[in-house]
Amino acid sequence: MQENTQEFHQQQLLLYMQERSRKSRRQIAYVIAAILILLILLFTFFSVLVPTIAIKFISVNSEIKMGNRLFNGLQEEIKIDKNASAIVQNFADQLHLSRDYPIKVSVAVSDDINAYALPGGHIVVNAAILKELKTPESLVALLSHESVHINRRHSLQNILSSMGTGFVISMFTNGGGAAASVIVGNANYLLQMKYSRKLEMQADLEGMRLMEKNQIDPKGMMELMERLKETSADSELRALSFMRSHPLTDDRIADANRYIHSHHFTAQTMDELLVDYWNQIKFIEKGED
């Protein structure tokens, strides 16, 4: 009888310990879930809500000054071809690319096929991508696309989002408030800055509208996309950075094609100065080969 009583107590104790262990595991799971939810909320707050609110308080003049500082810092990491930059700038000056920002185009000496926009009006075009373009319309398309990123403040939005994310990360890695400054001043981030599919499609669509306003055939956008896609398929050795920073999906190409077919644009004779600067760009490239 006594043995049965002891066995019963042992079973009760075991059941109690098992139940206590289950409660403990549930409590740990609840704590982990709460921490994850808190992190998600903090991430959303600092990377989405804060940038959306903050961007409204940044004036165009402040953004232009920020872009100039970023570009000055970037020049420590890249080499600018001043001669080619002057000619491409002359090409861009024949176009109306922005109402609010002074569009400043610089040609970087690089084998990476890439182009990117900084806040406030700076566009950096790598020499390698210029060599791949076959028509002046495709260069207008490239500059129009990047100008939309500037006009719509996409670059600034990306940087503010990264600053917010960096702040959250710094809270849990003892990085301190300097994390945001590091992100803004990081040249590699600027070189590899990516846009969402939505922002890229907006830049495509509004870029073609911008081309039409400049009396340039929007088919140049399709020429740009198709050329970059061909280059990506043919090239195994050269880094096609543009495809990483501006993912070129079949959907984007299809959308651009639909836009072109739904807008019956009557091609105009291209401005002689624009053609002349285009020929100068191609002449420089031949001299470098």
C-alpha positions, 0 to 999 in steps of 0.5 A: 500500500505504501509503495502504491502511495509513493508511486502515485506521488511520484507520478503526480510530481512528474505530471506537475513538473511536466506541466510547469515545463510546458508553462515555462516553454509557453512563457518563453514563446510568448516573450520571443513572440512579443520581442519579434512583434516589437522589432517588426513594429520598430522596423516599420516605424523607423523604415517606413513611417518616419521616412514618409513623415520626414521627407515632407519636412525636407525642402528641395534646397536642403535636398540639393545641398544633401545631394551635393555633399553625397556626390562630393563624398562619392568622388573619393570612391569613383573617378570622374571623366570630366571631358565626357561629363561635359559632353553628356551634360551638354546633351542633358541640357538640351532636354527639360528633365526637371522643374525643381532640380538642377540635373547634373550628369557625371560620367564615371570611369567604370566597367560596371554597366550602371547609372544611378541618381542621387538626391537633389539632381546628380546623375552618375552614368558609368562609361560602360553603359554609354558604350552599350547604348546604340541610339541617342533616344536610348540615352534620353530614356536613361536620363529621363528614367533617372530624372524621375527617381530624382523628381519623385524623391525616390533616392531620398526616400531610400536613404531615409528608409536606410537611416531608419533601419540603421537606427533600429539596428543600432539600438540592439547592436550598440551602434549608437546614433552614428549608424544613420550617418554611416549609411548616408556616407557609405559610397557602396550603398549609393552605388548599389541602391535599389528601388522597389518594383513599384518605383522602377515602373513609375520611373519607366512610365513617367520617363516615357512621358518625359521623353514625349514632352521633350519630343523624343520617341518613347520607343527609346525606353524599349531600346534601352531595356532590350539592349541592357537585357541583351548585354546581360545575357551575353556578358559573363565577365562584366558586371551588369550592375544596372540589372542589380540596382534596377531589376529589369523584369519581363513585366516592366518590359511588357508594361513599357511596350503597352504604353508605347502601343497605346500612345501613338507618338509621331516621331519628330526630327531630333534637335541637331545639337542633341545629335551633335552631342551624341556623335561627340559621345560616340567619338570619345568612346571610339577613341578610348577603345 
